[in-house]
Amino acid sequence: MAFEPTSIKALTFDVFGTVVDWRSSIIREGEAVGQAHKLSVDWGKFADAWRGLYQPMMDRVRTGELPWTRLDDLHRMALDRLLKDFAIMGLSEAQIDDLNRAWHRLDPWPDVVAGLTRLRRKYILATLSNGNVALIVNMARRAGLPWDAVLGAEVARHYKPQREAYLTTADLLGLRPEQCLMVAAHNGDLAKASEAGLRTAFVPRPKEHGPHQTKDVKPAQAWDVVADSFLDLATRLGC
């Protein structure tokens, strides 16, 4: 079916990597902890390792090994493991909790706020993220992200790429799946959104995983829209 921008009522967004630069932000947070506690840690490797546990931890929920568990708690379970792996000692419980909340303080990519502001003139903007509601709300308030709704995994009780995450988000917006345009920097996310009936927009973030990234630097198939930034996406959608 040919893509008609006029048929779209809402844009739904992947957040980690697409909207915010998680890697640089976690490195920044880690360096602050390291400086305060005189820790010698490769914070780039630490950030990559923490993100590397993201899917395995969610898989434990998807498979039923764990009951529904919000992402904040999965992040904390992963962090407890990494503190041992990286020999990070001397942090109080409050300091560990604050480090875990680094995910609430991720910085947006430079084009994001201006791009979202333009897109919101015409479309409903909603998150379709694996982040829990408190995390996404705190991130949005800090970064000035103008969401109309915070939806996705916690609301649906299913982690992407489970089909229910996409369909529940569309349903809660009172829309058919094909009236929602899924915006993501990850081909796999878009593939599952498309299978669920959503339309798709690819915005690559070639530095998400650092300077040597090789994955998701190009569209893997003919998505409905391919843009090089949120500003470019706004232009392509007539905003």
Secondary structure, 3 states (H helix, E strand, C coil): CCCCHHHCCEEEECCECCCECHHHHHHHHHHHHHHHHCCCCCHHHHHHHHHHCHHHHHHHHHCCCCCCCCHHHHHHHHHHHHHHHCCCCCCCHHHHHHHHHHHHHCCECCCHHHHHHHHHCCCEEEEEECCCHHHHHHHHHHHCCCCCEEEEHHHHCCCCCCHHHHHHHHHHCCCCHHHEEEEECCHHHHHHHHHCCCEEEECCCCCCCCCCCCCCCCCCCCCCEECCCHHHHHHHCCC
